[in-house]
Structures are given as structure tokens and as C-alpha cells.
């Protein structure tokens, strides 16, 4: 009897086995699709008003990149912002010249490469269809297209995330390979130099690596060390290759250990303080530009400590302030964290300087991609994908951990679209898995679900009704209107207006300020910015109206009260100006500019005693302010307190020795005190700095005449008249000295 041999049951193919059969043409097609979409986007936005105008972080990165291209590769201060992107720009500028078009074209290639890497990672982690869905999803994802076209580091953020995921996907199935671990360290090191909070991902990978590599069976210490220590050493070496040179450089210029940057403390405080609302609020009102961040953080910390601080001490000061708030007001902090959580998962992309909505007016890929390619679709699909992948959680838990860890790292600080953008590749992998699992979910919802359990006993399909309800709830939560698209678009218009104003293009700036106000009428800073532009154009009356509207929305604003007071001074409405200077001084008592101008207004109103107090407060805020010393010296001289006046005027001249008018004021006070030799010396210094100063020549002539140096005095009076023929004082002095010296 012939024995029939039964075929063994077909074994379940592993994801990497399936992925290896996918032709390379598929990922190549994904790369070309992503590149084509990004190039079309760049072509269409080339005529947009914000294409060639840089503002916010973009302007700072561009300036830094130019310095690097010019040869300043080391710099002089500890890095305050992540350095990778400026060095990327500097390299392009050095090779191709200062071309923003070239930068954007290179970024299009990098962005397309990220899509390719994500597709390859998806087919390893899950399956070829999931890989294709993830790659295509990122290629057409509207925020990815938007960020890849900006002069911003976000393009490198996502590239390094996708590179790390691709390398990690190989290690999930095959944990050995020294060079693979080395490459993962290099990739995560690069990510940490573009997005500092990504350092948390290194800890996740280290924990995963130990658990993944630890021998399952009892093994000798030597074999355990070889199994775990070798890969971890390679991983650490990869990190060191990238991070150690930065730490060494920071130590060389700053004298301390700074692994990447020194901005942890200020950023932590900005995200966690009584005035925080989940987004960015500058340490000093009205100074939200990136170039002020380090300066303001340092000055405020040093003023509180009454001494010079190192970057590490500045960071510690702000960290302590934030922790004080968290521990003293836990309820308020938890409410703040709840708001940040909502912002983190909301569909609207929270803009800080440039908004996707503004670019979508010019870009078809953004306009079309915005219908489905947004966070409000990505998040619920990612939840579905996480549910579908749960039966394999032992193999994929590292993806869940990375998602949770990075989300938490954003919440620790504050939420902007570009800060949460590195989450997108992780969510896209799960979302792609959710799309592939969607037919099974639909069949289950219709009652056609087949009961199946994998060998580990975990149900392959949990209650489809429960997951359907959960996905629907998350979709509603993510798409709930929290941030207005119009408000986001107004951010770009206001930022563009500010950049144009700084470039002296006031008419164009006013147009964009007005559009920002149309889009967001209740935003007080936009009204104040329009007021400033109008004042610069000479329309002080129009500026007063705008500042008044801004104050109606935000009565306690120190900067708006200050600006309104200055505009009122232009209109000679001194008493009104004084009331607004007082309000500004109350809100910002340490502001040197506020106290100085407040004092000037008080002098003009004849309130010299109060003016002296204001100038003294200005000096308390900044003892090195030549303006405050000069103003105080002038008013002290006016009330006859010349000895005190000379002290402050001399100090002002020491601080700013190239200012001829300071030497003139000092000399005039010395002349009044009949300290003739000192007065002559200071008048001569003023004339050496500004030979055309008629008043200095005239007063020098007076001082010389008191000294009996008649011929020299006459020469100075004559010089004054040559400079200003209608100078009545010089003519009168010349005639008087001529009468005195006339021969009898």
C-alpha cells in the first residue's frame, strides 16, 4: 500500500521575506512621485511674495549659513539653536553660492528620499502594501510638501527619522550587524542636531536594544556581554561620531559641557509658566524674533542673579523658574498640559511664522493634498493601524514606544506644527497599516468577520465595533476646531509685513499688516505692528488710532502703551503720552527704553523731579546705558546739580566715546561750572569727532575767551559762522569780542 505523504502546512512568510520580493521599481516610483510633487510645488510658489523674503527662524538660519560659507565654521559662542541645518545651508552656499532656489531644490530631493526610506521601512516592519501606502502617504502629505519647501530644518528632521526607521526595521528582524547599529547611532545623532528633544529617542532605542539582544537562555557573562555590549558599543560609537565633535566645540568656545545646545532651560520655561498657553510666548513682550531669544534669556537671568552667568547657569535659572511654577501651581500646569495635548493632536497646523494655508493659495499640491493629507486624517488612521498591528506588539513595540516618547518630549515644551512634524513618519507607518487593515474592519463591522487567533493566543481581531467607535471618537477629537485656519494664515501675513518693514518697504508692509488684521481682527500685535509702520511713514495720527485699537484688546501691553506714548509725543500730546508711558513703566519697570522716554516726556512737561526718578530707574535696569546717563546728566544740569551731572555725562562719554554730542553736553556743563580747561578739552574732542558741529565751535570760542585766548576764540567764532552763516549766537559773540579787543 502506497503511503500518502502530507504536505507540511505553509509557514507564514515574514514581512522582510515578502518585502524582498517587491521590485525596486516600486520604491523608485515613490521617490519620483514625491520629487515631482515637490518640484511642482516649488515652481508654483516661486512668484509668491514670501518666496524670496526670509523671516523668523529662516532669516536666522540663512545669516548663520552665510557666515559658515564665508569661513566661520567654528563660531564664537555655545550653540543656542540646533546647528545641523545652518551647516547644511553653509555647505550649499559654499558650493553653489547664496541661492534659496538651490536650497529648496536640494531639500526636495531630501524630502523625496525620506518617502523612499519610509516605504522601505514599512515593508520590513509590516508588509509591501503597507510600505507602498506609507511612502505614497508621505509623498502626498500636505504638511510634508510644505515643510520641505521652507528654509527650515524640518526637512532634515523627517529625513533622519525615516533613515532611523529604515535602519531600525532591519534590526527588528535581525538584531546583529555592527555597521547597522553604527548607522543607527549616526542617524539618531544627526536627528539630535536638528531637533534636540529627539535625544529621548536614543534612550528608547537603548532600552529596546538591551531587551532585544539579551540572551533568552541562560548564558555566560562573556557571551551576554558579547551579545549586548557589541551592538550597543557600535550604536554609541555612531552617536559619538556625530555628537562628540559638537560637544568638544561647545567646550572650546564656552568652557562647559553642552552636548548639543544650551537652550533647554529657556524653552522649558516658555512652555511652562503662568503666561503659557501651549504655544510660544517670548520672554520679553514684543521680542519674539529668534535673534532676541539668547539675549533676552541671558539678560533676564543675569539681572535676577546680579552677576554674569554661563550658558549652563542661564539654562538652570530658567529650568528652576519652570519647576517652581509646576510645583507651586500643579492644577494650572495640568490644565496647560491638557491644552498642549489638544494642540499636539489637532488637525490644524499651528504656525509660528509661516503657515501652510498661505502657501496653499499658490500651490496646487498643497491645495489638493490638504483635503485628506492632514493630521486630522493621519491620527485616526494611525490608531486603527496600531490596533491592527497589536497581535505583533512584541516585535513592533519599539514603534509604539518611539511614538509615545517623542509625543511626550513635545508636550514638555510647547507645540508648533514643525515641532510635532517628526511624529509624522511614525504615525504614517501605523496609518498605512490601518489603510491596509480597513477592508477587514469593514467586513467585521458588517458581521462578516472570521474568528482567528494567532499562535500566541492574542485575538487577531478584537471587537470591531469598539475600534470603530474609538477611531470615530479620535477623528472627532483631532478635527475639532481649536485653531482657526484664518488665524494661521494671518501669522504669515504679519511675519511678512515685519520682514518688509525691517527692509524699509513700508508700503508693502502695510498691505500685509492690513491683510493680517482682516484675517484675524482680534489680534492686538497685528494692530500694533500696523501702527508702527504708519508712524515710520510719518502718519502719527493713524498710528495712534491703531495703537488705541490694540490697547482696547490688550490694555496691559507694555510695548503697545510705549509705542502709543511715542506716537503721542510726535503729535505734541505730552500729557496723554505721559499717562501711557506710566502704564508701560508699570508693566515693564525694568525696561530702559520705557523709563528713558518716560523721563524725556516728564522733562518736556516740566516735571523734572519725576524725570530724574525715571532716568535713575533706567540706570538701575542697565547701568551701562549711555542714553540713560546722558539724559540724567542733562536734567541734573538743568536744575543746577552740575557736580552730579558731570559724573553721569562723563560716564556716558566713556561708554560711547565716539558720540560727539555726548562730549558736547559734558563740555557745556563744565563750561557752566567754569571748569574751563576741562571744557576746552571736551569741546575739542567733540569737534574732532564732528568737525561740522557749529555749536561746539561757538562754545569753544566762549571757553577760550574766558581763558583770555582771544585770537583762538575769534577763530572758533569765525569757523562757526562759516559752517552756519545765520548763527546768531556766534555772530553776537564775535562782535562782542571784537568790541572788547578794539584798539582805543
Long-range contacts (C-beta under 8 A, 24 or more apart in sequence): 14-173, 15-123, 15-124, 15-125, 15-126, 15-127, 15-173, 16-123, 16-124, 16-170, 16-173, 16-174, 18-123, 18-127, 18-128, 19-120, 19-123, 19-124, 19-127, 19-128, 19-131, 21-128, 22-123, 22-128, 22-131, 26-119, 26-128, 26-132, 27-116, 27-119, 27-120, 27-131, 27-135, 28-116, 30-115, 30-116, 30-119, 30-132, 30-135, 30-136, 30-139, 31-112, 31-113, 31-115, 31-116, 32-112, 33-115, 33-136, 33-139, 33-140, 34-111, 34-112, 34-114, 34-115, 34-116, 34-135, 34-138, 34-139, 35-108, 35-109, 35-112, 37-139, 37-140, 37-145, 37-365, 38-107, 38-108, 38-111, 38-112, 38-145, 38-148, 38-149, 38-365, 39-105, 39-108, 40-363, 40-364, 40-365, 41-145, 41-146, 41-149, 41-363, 41-364, 41-365, 41-366, 42-101, 42-104, 42-105, 42-108, 42-149, 44-362, 44-363, 44-364, 44-365, 45-149, 45-359, 45-362, 45-363, 46-101, 47-362, 48-358, 48-359, 48-361, 48-362, 49-496, 49-508, 49-512, 50-354, 50-358, 50-359, 50-492, 50-496, 51-100, 52-100, 53-496, 53-499, 53-500, 53-503, 54-100, 54-151, 54-499, 55-353, 55-354, 55-495, 55-496, 55-498, 55-499, 56-289, 56-290, 56-352, 56-353, 56-354, 56-495, 57-81, 57-152, 57-290, 57-352, 57-353, 58-150, 58-151, 58-152, 58-353, 58-354, 59-290, 59-499, 60-290, 60-291, 61-85, 61-86, 61-89, 61-151, 61-152, 61-153, 62-89, 62-100, 62-151, 64-89, 64-90, 65-89, 65-90, 65-92, 65-93, 66-90, 66-93, 66-98, 68-93, 68-94, 69-93, 69-94, 69-98, 74-249, 74-252, 74-253, 75-249, 75-253, 76-253, 77-253, 77-254, 77-294, 77-311, 78-250, 78-253, 78-254, 78-256, 78-258, 78-261, 78-262, 78-311, 79-246, 79-250, 79-258, 79-260, 79-261, 79-262, 80-261, 80-262, 80-263, 80-293, 80-294, 80-311, 81-261, 81-263, 81-290, 82-153, 82-193, 82-194, 82-195, 82-196, 82-260, 82-261, 83-193, 83-246, 83-260, 83-261, 84-153, 84-156, 84-190, 84-193, 84-194, 85-152, 85-153, 85-156, 85-194, 88-153, 88-156, 89-151, 100-151, 103-151, 104-149, 104-151, 107-148, 107-149, 107-155, 108-148, 108-149, 110-148, 110-155, 110-156, 110-159, 111-144, 111-145, 111-147, 111-148, 111-155, 111-158, 111-159, 112-139, 113-159, 113-162, 114-138, 114-144, 114-155, 114-158, 114-159, 114-161, 114-162, 114-163, 114-425, 115-139, 115-144, 115-162, 117-159, 117-162, 117-163, 117-165, 117-166, 118-162, 118-165, 118-166, 118-425, 118-428, 118-429, 120-166, 120-169, 121-162, 121-165, 121-166, 121-168, 121-169, 121-429, 122-169, 122-429, 122-432, 122-433, 124-166, 124-169, 124-170, 124-172, 124-173, 125-165, 125-169, 125-172, 125-396, 125-399, 125-429, 126-389, 126-429, 126-432, 126-433, 126-436, 127-436, 129-436, 130-429, 130-432, 130-433, 130-436, 131-432, 132-432, 133-431, 133-432, 133-433, 133-435, 133-436, 134-428, 134-429, 134-431, 134-432, 137-373, 137-378, 137-428, 137-431, 137-432, 137-435, 138-162, 138-424, 138-425, 138-428, 140-365, 140-369, 140-373, 141-369, 141-373, 141-374, 141-378, 141-424, 141-428, 142-356, 142-360, 142-365, 142-366, 142-369, 142-370, 142-373, 142-374, 143-349, 143-356, 143-373, 143-374, 143-375, 143-417, 143-421, 143-424, 144-373, 144-421, 144-424, 145-363, 145-365, 145-366, 145-369, 146-349, 146-356, 146-359, 146-366, 147-418, 147-421, 149-359, 150-354, 152-354, 152-418, 153-194, 153-195, 154-418, 154-421, 156-190, 156-194, 157-191, 157-194, 157-195, 157-198, 157-418, 157-421, 157-422, 158-421, 158-422, 158-424, 158-425, 160-187, 160-188, 160-190, 160-191, 160-194, 160-198, 161-191, 161-422, 161-425, 161-426, 162-425, 163-187, 163-190, 164-188, 164-191, 164-201, 165-425, 165-426, 165-429, 168-205, 168-398, 171-212, 172-395, 172-396, 172-398, 175-209, 175-212, 175-213, 175-231, 176-231, 177-231, 178-230, 178-231, 178-234, 179-234, 181-209, 181-231, 181-232, 181-234, 181-235, 181-238, 182-234, 182-235, 182-237, 182-238, 183-238, 184-235, 184-238, 185-234, 185-235, 185-236, 185-237, 185-238, 185-239, 185-240, 185-241, 185-242, 186-238, 186-239, 186-241, 186-242, 187-238, 188-238, 188-239, 189-238, 189-239, 189-240, 189-241, 189-242, 189-243, 190-242, 191-422, 192-242, 192-243, 192-260, 193-242, 193-243, 193-246, 193-260, 195-419, 195-422, 196-260, 196-261, 196-263, 196-264, 197-406, 197-409, 197-410, 197-412, 197-413, 197-419, 198-406, 198-409, 198-422, 199-259, 199-260, 200-405, 200-406, 200-408, 200-409, 201-402, 201-405, 201-406, 202-239, 203-405, 204-398, 204-401, 204-402, 204-405, 205-235, 205-398, 205-402, 206-232, 206-235, 207-401, 208-397, 208-398, 208-401, 209-235, 254-310, 254-311, 255-310, 256-310, 256-311, 256-312, 257-312, 258-311, 258-312, 262-311, 262-312, 262-314, 262-315, 263-293, 263-294, 263-297, 263-315, 264-315, 264-319, 265-297, 265-314, 265-315, 265-316, 265-317, 265-318, 265-319, 265-320, 265-322, 266-293, 266-297, 266-314, 266-315, 266-318, 267-413, 267-414, 268-318, 268-319, 268-322, 268-412, 268-413, 269-318, 269-319, 269-321, 269-322, 270-413, 270-414, 271-322, 271-340, 271-412, 271-413, 271-414, 272-322, 272-325, 272-326, 272-333, 272-336, 272-412, 273-321, 273-322, 273-325, 274-325, 274-329, 274-332, 276-336, 276-414, 277-336, 277-339, 278-336, 278-339, 278-340, 278-342, 278-343, 278-414, 278-415, 279-343, 279-350, 279-352, 279-414, 279-415, 279-416, 280-352, 280-414, 280-416, 285-557, 285-558, 285-559, 285-587, 285-588, 286-525, 286-558, 286-559, 303-590, 303-621, 337-411, 340-410, 340-411, 340-414, 340-415, 341-411, 342-480, 342-482, 343-415, 343-482, 343-483, 344-407, 344-410, 344-411, 344-415, 344-420, 345-375, 345-379, 345-477, 345-478, 346-375, 346-376, 346-478, 346-479, 346-480, 346-482, 346-483, 347-374, 347-375, 347-376, 347-377, 347-478, 347-479, 348-375, 348-481, 348-482, 348-483, 348-484, 348-485, 348-488, 349-374, 349-375, 349-417, 349-488, 350-415, 350-416, 350-417, 350-483, 350-488, 351-416, 351-417, 351-488, 351-491, 351-492, 352-416, 352-418, 352-491, 353-491, 353-492, 353-495, 354-491, 354-492, 354-495, 355-488, 355-489, 355-491, 355-492, 356-417, 356-488, 357-485, 357-486, 357-488, 357-489, 357-492, 358-489, 358-492, 358-493, 375-478, 376-475, 376-478, 376-479, 377-431, 378-424, 378-427, 378-428, 378-431, 379-427, 379-474, 379-475, 379-478, 380-471, 380-472, 380-474, 380-475, 380-478, 381-430, 381-431, 381-434, 381-435, 381-471, 382-427, 382-428, 382-430, 382-431, 382-434, 383-430, 383-434, 383-470, 383-471, 383-474, 384-430, 384-431, 384-434, 384-437, 384-438, 384-441, 384-467, 384-471, 385-429, 385-430, 385-431, 385-432, 385-433, 385-434, 385-435, 385-437, 386-430, 386-433, 386-434, 387-434, 387-437, 387-462, 387-467, 387-470, 388-433, 388-434, 388-436, 388-437, 388-440, 388-441, 389-430, 389-433, 390-458, 390-462, 391-454, 391-456, 391-458, 391-459, 391-460, 394-456, 399-426, 399-429, 399-430, 402-426, 403-427, 403-430, 441-467, 441-468, 484-520, 486-519, 486-520, 487-519, 487-520, 487-523, 489-519, 490-515, 490-516, 490-517, 490-519, 490-520, 490-523, 490-526, 491-516, 493-519, 494-523, 494-525, 494-526, 494-529, 497-529, 497-530, 497-533, 498-529, 501-529, 501-532, 501-533, 501-536, 506-533, 506-536, 506-537, 507-537, 509-533, 510-534, 510-537, 522-553, 523-553, 524-550, 524-551, 524-553, 524-554, 524-557, 524-560, 525-550, 527-553, 528-557, 528-559, 528-560, 528-563, 531-560, 531-563, 531-564, 531-567, 532-563, 535-563, 535-566, 535-567, 535-570, 540-567, 540-570, 540-571, 541-571, 543-567, 544-568, 544-571, 556-587, 557-587, 558-583, 558-584, 558-587, 558-588, 558-591, 558-594, 559-584, 559-588, 561-587, 562-588, 562-591, 562-593, 562-594, 562-597, 565-597, 565-598, 565-601, 566-597, 569-597, 569-600, 569-601, 569-604, 574-601, 574-604, 574-605, 575-605, 577-601, 578-602, 578-605, 578-607, 585-614, 585-617, 589-617, 589-621, 590-620, 590-621, 591-621, 592-618, 592-621, 592-622, 592-625, 592-627, 592-628, 595-621, 595-628, 596-625, 596-627, 596-628, 596-631, 599-631, 599-632, 599-635, 600-631, 603-635, 603-638, 608-635, 608-638, 608-639, 611-635, 612-636, 612-639, 624-655, 625-655, 626-651, 626-652, 626-653, 626-655, 626-656, 626-659, 626-662, 627-652, 629-655, 630-662, 630-665, 633-665, 633-666, 633-669, 634-665, 637-665, 637-668, 637-669, 637-672, 642-669, 642-672, 642-673, 643-673, 645-669, 646-670, 646-673, 653-682, 658-689, 659-689, 660-685, 660-686, 660-687, 660-689, 660-690, 660-693, 660-696, 661-686, 661-690, 663-689, 664-693, 664-695, 664-696, 664-699, 667-696, 667-699, 667-700, 667-703, 668-699, 671-699, 671-702, 671-703, 674-706, 676-703, 676-706, 676-707, 677-707, 679-703, 680-704, 680-707, 692-723, 693-723, 694-720, 694-723, 694-724, 694-727, 694-730, 695-720, 697-723, 697-730, 698-727, 698-729, 698-730, 698-733, 701-730, 701-733, 701-734, 701-737, 702-733, 705-733, 705-737, 710-737, 710-741, 713-737, 714-738
